[in-house]
Every structure is written in structure tokens, then in C-alpha cells.
Amino acid sequence: MPALVNPHGGGPLKPLLLEGQARDAALARAQSLPRVRVSSREKGDLMMLGIGGFTPLTGFMTHGDWESVCDGMKLASGLFWPIPITLSTDRSTADAIATGAEIALVDPESEDVLALMRVTEKYAIDKAHECAMVFKTTDAEHPGVKMVMEQGDVNLAGPVQVLSSGGFPEKYGALYMTPAQTRALFESLGWSRIAAFQTRNPMHRSHEYLAKVAIEVCDGVLVHSLLGALKPGDIPADVRTRAIAALIEEYFVQGTVVQAGYPLDMRYAGPREALLHALFRQNYGCSHLIVGRDHAGVGSYYGPFDAHHIFDELPKGSLETHALKIDWTFWCYSCGGMASARTCPHDEKDRLLVSGTKLRKWLSEGADVPPEFSRPEVLSVLRDYYQGLAASERVEVKLTGHSAR
């Protein structure tokens, strides 16, 4: 049987989560250590370090790594890496921590200890430069830019020992799978060509079409849902995954789809985030990443296929996981089904462009949703969610950028 792709960097997976007596000893030591509260984004990064999703990283990046990743999409060692993985704090907290000291990293909400970290370096960064390089904008309205500009003024670098799963397994059960678990599952299924489908939305007809195209050329698809924080108005992970499960049960051949989730927050970094999605899917054992229109984008900050083009610019050997690029997809009334710009000869007036933003807008307003847009089993789950929202919980959804077409 053909082998799965190697973890990033060519070595074994490097999960940093301690277990058993080693974890107990570290937790006991944490009680007397200085405490630094992490952000939601940093918590997600810690969880990925813990399960080996960010193999081969051993902790948060140094200034040399930060600079090299921002400017050249590689670590100081030369290994490909598209987005900085950093930890920040305020200047007064950083001043109180000696270089070489060990600190406890705590949950932003529960204050539970998530990890221990040996601080090897403290450094300031040019936040605007990071935003310009990673997000291609310094516009404060961009949610990723806002996140970076609001972080602390000093970055702390160093290796980590992760002590907690952050509540994800308890909340999501079997849906929450580590890279070691997905790899073992793929091997038990006899799969070696696996396409990851990245989603922060419920799957509508366009997503269904993308996944089925991938199944035609791969052994199976990993529908991989983001379980971390989103922007206001996005649909929570538990609702999303129920809707996806209903779709898989009714409209996919049994044994062709695995649904799982991972603990990151969205960065909305468009093309660069597409590369990060491919990198950690390589650690999960996926040979391909489905890249459709405006992958990991927001608003009109990126062109609809910038995430396609960036894969073509990578030096050879950067990743073993390849992009499975698919054009605009839509319902064509003349074709009588889903199609793409590469397969449909008809005019735009015959096409219904399917987007998650449009679906959220219609559902939030209680409007009718065309049957060509989403399956009834999916709509049933989503309508129940929206009907249960209080007026104060409803967020106005605006059609901007490519979703407005």
C-alpha cells in the first residue's frame, strides 16, 4: 500500500503534549512559576503544538524565525513556514521575566495552566510590517490585522511543554482528532491520497461539489472543521458539524468522507493561510488540500484565486501536500446542476453563485433559501440554530467582496 505523506520537515510527528507522571510533575512545578495569560489565537497555536499539528516546531518563534517567516516564508533554518507562530505579552510582564526563566501559560478564560515555556528570547516586532507581509494589508478593519495590532508589545520565544488539551476533546468528543489519529485511521482504511477540505462554514452545494470532485481523484476526503474562534456572525462549530454530518449521511457514499476538527482560530490571511492549511494537513496525513474561491479570505482583501497562485510560487520541495485547485463553482440552471467556470459554457445570468456569506445572510434574516443553494437537511439544522438566537445575538451579515457577486 502506498505510504502517507511525511510530516512536515521529513521527520516523525512531534507532539509536545505531556502525559502521565511527566505532566503531573510539570503541573506541580507550574504552581510556583510566573503566569502569562495567552490570547485565544495563542491558545489554539499551543493546542496544535501539543498534538503535533505544527510539527516540527518545538515552541514559539524567535525574532530570527519571525523575520524570516514574514519576509521569506521560511524559518531561520530554511524550512518552509508561511505564518509566524508567536506569543506576545505587555512590556511590564516581559520585563519581570528573565531570559532563561520558565513560565506558566494560562487559559485566557479559565486561568487553567495550558503549558510551560522556557523563555529563550524577548523581542519587539514591527507589527505593521508583519501585517503587510502576512495579510497584504495594514487596514485595521481586517480581522487578522486587528488581532496582530492588539497583541502585546513584546514577543516571548522558547520551547513549550503542553499540559492541557484546552477542553477541545471534552467539548467535541471523537470529532477532535490528532494528526496521529487521522494517520492511523487513513492507514486502516487503506487510503494514501487524501484531500483535506478546510471549512469554517456549514457545507452548502458548492462545498459538496468540491468534495465530490476530490473523491473522484482521491481515496477519500477529510472534512476538517475549524473549532477555534471566528469573527462575529460566523456559525459556531457545534452547529456546523451537525449540519455537515447530516450532509455526509444523506449525500455521500459511505466510507469516502471522514469528518474531524482542529483547534485553531481563523487568521483570515488568505493566500498565506492557505499555505498554513496545507502544511498542517500534511501533518494530519493529507496529500492534497482543496483550494477553491477566496480560500481563508475575508471581504475583498484578496483576489478570488490568489490562494491558487501562491502555491505556484513555492520553491520545489516546500510541501508534500499539494493544492487541488478548483475554479468558481455555482448552480447553472441551463446545465441543471453544479458546475464550474471550467465546465459550464453558459452566461452569468444562468448561474447562481453559492457562498457561505450569502447563506448566513439569508438565514439570519429568515429569508427563503433556494434549493439549489443548500440541502434541506443542512438548512433544517441551521434554521433551528438561527431561530434560537436572541435579537441581541444576531449579527448583521453584509455581502462584500466576492460574496456580493
ZAMARGU-4260 file (C-alpha; in steps of 0.2 Angstrom, whole numbers, plus 5000, padded with zeros to 4 digits):
<rodrens>
0) 5000/5000/5000 | 5007/5017/4996 | 5013/5027/5011 | 5005/5043/5018 | 5014/5059/5015
5) 5028/5063/5028 | 5025/5075/5042 | 5032/5092/5038 | 5051/5093/5039 | 5053/5074/5034
10) 5054/5068/5052 | 5041/5060/5064 | 5027/5069/5071 | 5032/5080/5086 | 5018/5081/5098
15) 5023/5092/5113 | 5008/5087/5125 | 5015/5079/5141 | 5006/5064/5149 | 5006/5054/5165
20) 5019/5057/5178 | 5028/5070/5167 | 5013/5080/5166 | 5009/5079/5184 | 5026/5085/5189
25) 5025/5099/5177 | 5008/5105/5183 | 5015/5104/5201 | 5030/5115/5196 | 5019/5127/5187
30) 5011/5132/5204 | 5026/5142/5208 | 5030/5150/5191 | 5026/5167/5184 | 5010/5166/5174
35) 5006/5173/5157 | 4989/5173/5150 | 4988/5169/5132 | 4976/5175/5119 | 4963/5164/5110
40) 4974/5163/5095 | 4989/5158/5105 | 4979/5145/5114 | 4974/5137/5098 | 4993/5138/5092
45) 4998/5129/5109 | 4985/5116/5106 | 4992/5112/5088 | 5009/5112/5095 | 5003/5099/5108
50) 4995/5087/5096 | 5009/5088/5083 | 4999/5099/5071 | 5013/5111/5070 | 5027/5098/5068
55) 5042/5101/5068 | 5040/5117/5079 | 5045/5115/5097 | 5038/5131/5103 | 5035/5150/5099
60) 5046/5158/5086 | 5062/5168/5089 | 5065/5185/5081 | 5075/5177/5068 | 5061/5165/5064
65) 5048/5179/5064 | 5058/5189/5052 | 5062/5175/5040 | 5044/5169/5040 | 5037/5187/5037
70) 5049/5191/5023 | 5053/5174/5015 | 5040/5161/5021 | 5054/5150/5029 | 5061/5148/5047
75) 5079/5154/5050 | 5084/5136/5047 | 5077/5137/5029 | 5062/5126/5032 | 5046/5132/5024
80) 5034/5141/5035 | 5021/5154/5029 | 5014/5162/5045 | 5023/5167/5062 | 5018/5157/5077
85) 5022/5169/5091 | 5017/5173/5109 | 5016/5191/5115 | 5014/5200/5131 | 5014/5218/5138
90) 5031/5226/5142 | 5029/5226/5161 | 5026/5207/5161 | 5040/5204/5149 | 5052/5215/5160
95) 5048/5204/5175 | 5053/5188/5166 | 5072/5184/5165 | 5078/5176/5149 | 5081/5158/5153
100) 5066/5158/5166 | 5052/5146/5165 | 5034/5152/5165 | 5017/5145/5165 | 5005/5149/5151
105) 4987/5150/5156 | 4970/5149/5148 | 4963/5166/5143 | 4946/5162/5151 | 4948/5148/5164
110) 4965/5153/5170 | 4970/5134/5169 | 4988/5131/5165 | 4990/5126/5147 | 5009/5124/5145
115) 5026/5128/5152 | 5038/5138/5142 | 5057/5141/5144 | 5059/5159/5138 | 5075/5160/5127
120) 5072/5177/5120 | 5062/5193/5122 | 5060/5204/5107 | 5049/5218/5100 | 5042/5217/5082
125) 5036/5229/5069 | 5018/5224/5069 | 5013/5234/5054 | 5027/5225/5044 | 5020/5208/5049
130) 5003/5213/5044 | 5009/5220/5027 | 5018/5204/5023 | 5006/5191/5030 | 4989/5199/5027
135) 4995/5210/5012 | 4986/5225/5021 | 4988/5236/5037 | 4969/5240/5036 | 4963/5240/5054
140) 4946/5233/5048 | 4954/5217/5043 | 4951/5205/5057 | 4968/5197/5056 | 4977/5214/5056
145) 4966/5219/5071 | 4972/5204/5080 | 4990/5207/5077 | 4989/5226/5081 | 4981/5222/5098
150) 4993/5209/5104 | 5007/5214/5117 | 5022/5224/5113 | 5035/5210/5117 | 5036/5193/5110
155) 5042/5178/5120 | 5051/5164/5111 | 5056/5147/5118 | 5051/5129/5118 | 5035/5123/5127
160) 5028/5108/5136 | 5009/5107/5133 | 5000/5101/5148 | 4981/5103/5143 | 4970/5099/5128
165) 4961/5115/5131 | 4944/5107/5133 | 4943/5103/5115 | 4941/5084/5117 | 4928/5086/5131
170) 4918/5098/5120 | 4919/5089/5103 | 4922/5071/5108 | 4928/5059/5093 | 4927/5074/5081
175) 4943/5081/5089 | 4957/5071/5081 | 4975/5072/5082 | 4987/5070/5067 | 4992/5053/5074
180) 4974/5048/5075 | 4970/5053/5057 | 4985/5045/5050 | 4981/5029/5059 | 4963/5030/5053
185) 4969/5033/5035 | 4980/5018/5035 | 4967/5007/5042 | 4955/5012/5028 | 4969/5009/5015
190) 4970/5027/5010 | 4986/5036/5004 | 4978/5050/4993 | 4968/5061/5005 | 4961/5078/5001
195) 4958/5090/5015 | 4943/5101/5014 | 4945/5116/5025 | 4929/5124/5032 | 4924/5137/5044
200) 4906/5136/5037 | 4892/5123/5035 | 4894/5114/5019 | 4882/5121/5005 | 4880/5114/4987
205) 4897/5122/4981 | 4906/5114/4995 | 4898/5097/4992 | 4903/5098/4974 | 4921/5102/4978
210) 4922/5087/4990 | 4914/5075/4977 | 4926/5081/4964 | 4941/5077/4976 | 4933/5060/4979
215) 4934/5056/4961 | 4953/5058/4961 | 4957/5053/4979 | 4954/5039/4990 | 4944/5050/5002
220) 4941/5067/5009 | 4944/5074/5026 | 4931/5087/5030 | 4942/5097/5043 | 4932/5110/5053
225) 4940/5124/5062 | 4935/5123/5080 | 4943/5139/5087 | 4937/5157/5087 | 4929/5165/5072
230) 4923/5183/5068 | 4906/5189/5074 | 4891/5182/5063 | 4900/5166/5059 | 4891/5149/5063
235) 4898/5140/5079 | 4907/5124/5077 | 4895/5113/5085 | 4881/5119/5074 | 4892/5117/5058
240) 4897/5100/5062 | 4880/5094/5065 | 4875/5101/5048 | 4890/5093/5039 | 4886/5076/5047
245) 4868/5077/5040 | 4875/5081/5023 | 4888/5067/5023 | 4875/5054/5029 | 4862/5058/5015
250) 4873/5063/5000 | 4890/5054/5001 | 4895/5036/4998 | 4898/5028/5015 | 4917/5026/5018
255) 4923/5041/5007 | 4922/5055/5020 | 4930/5057/5037 | 4924/5072/5047 | 4936/5079/5060
260) 4940/5096/5068 | 4956/5105/5073 | 4959/5119/5087 | 4965/5134/5078 | 4957/5151/5077
265) 4955/5159/5060 | 4968/5172/5055 | 4959/5177/5038 | 4976/5178/5030 | 4970/5172/5013
270) 4984/5165/5002 | 4997/5163/5016 | 4984/5155/5027 | 4980/5143/5013 | 4998/5138/5014
275) 4997/5135/5033 | 4982/5125/5030 | 4991/5114/5018 | 5006/5112/5029 | 4997/5106/5044
280) 4986/5095/5034 | 5002/5087/5028 | 5005/5083/5047 | 4987/5075/5048 | 4992/5064/5033
285) 4983/5073/5019 | 4991/5073/5001 | 4980/5087/4995 | 4971/5102/5000 | 4955/5108/4991
290) 4958/5126/4987 | 4943/5135/4979 | 4937/5153/4978 | 4944/5165/4991 | 4952/5152/5002
295) 4953/5159/5020 | 4949/5176/5014 | 4938/5190/5020 | 4930/5204/5012 | 4939/5210/4996
300) 4956/5210/5003 | 4962/5196/4991 | 4958/5191/4973 | 4947/5176/4971 | 4961/5165/4966
305) 4976/5172/4975 | 4977/5156/4985 | 4979/5146/4969 | 4993/5157/4963 | 5003/5157/4979
310) 5006/5138/4978 | 5014/5141/4961 | 5027/5152/4968 | 5033/5140/4981 | 5051/5133/4979
315) 5051/5115/4974 | 5050/5103/4989 | 5042/5116/5001 | 5027/5105/5004 | 5022/5087/5001
320) 5004/5092/5002 | 4998/5099/4985 | 4984/5111/4981 | 4969/5103/4972 | 4963/5119/4963
325) 4945/5122/4958 | 4938/5136/4949 | 4922/5146/4953 | 4908/5134/4957 | 4889/5138/4955
330) 4872/5131/4951 | 4869/5133/4932 | 4851/5132/4928 | 4855/5128/4910 | 4866/5114/4914
335) 4854/5108/4928 | 4867/5106/4941 | 4883/5111/4950 | 4897/5117/4938 | 4912/5127/4937
340) 4919/5140/4926 | 4930/5127/4918 | 4915/5116/4914 | 4900/5127/4911 | 4898/5137/4894
345) 4883/5147/4899 | 4881/5166/4904 | 4882/5173/4922 | 4863/5176/4921 | 4861/5157/4921
350) 4871/5154/4936 | 4868/5155/4955 | 4884/5158/4964 | 4884/5149/4980 | 4893/5157/4995
355) 4893/5154/5014 | 4891/5173/5017 | 4875/5173/5006 | 4869/5158/5016 | 4872/5166/5033
360) 4864/5182/5027 | 4848/5174/5021 | 4847/5163/5037 | 4850/5177/5049 | 4836/5187/5040
365) 4824/5172/5040 | 4823/5173/5021 | 4820/5159/5009 | 4835/5149/5003 | 4834/5142/4985
370) 4835/5123/4985 | 4850/5124/4973 | 4860/5133/4987 | 4859/5120/5001 | 4852/5103/5005
375) 4836/5103/5015 | 4844/5093/5029 | 4858/5106/5031 | 4845/5120/5031 | 4835/5112/5045
380) 4850/5111/5057 | 4854/5129/5053 | 4837/5136/5054 | 4835/5129/5071 | 4851/5137/5076
385) 4845/5154/5070 | 4828/5153/5077 | 4836/5150/5094 | 4846/5166/5094 | 4840/5181/5104
390) 4839/5198/5095 | 4855/5204/5104 | 4864/5189/5097 | 4861/5192/5079 | 4875/5200/5069
395) 4871/5209/5053 | 4879/5200/5038 | 4885/5211/5024 | 4889/5205/5006 | 4906/5212/5002
400) 4920/5207/4990 | 4917/5191/4980 | 4902/5185/4990 | 4892/5200/4983 | 4893/5193/4966
</rodrens>
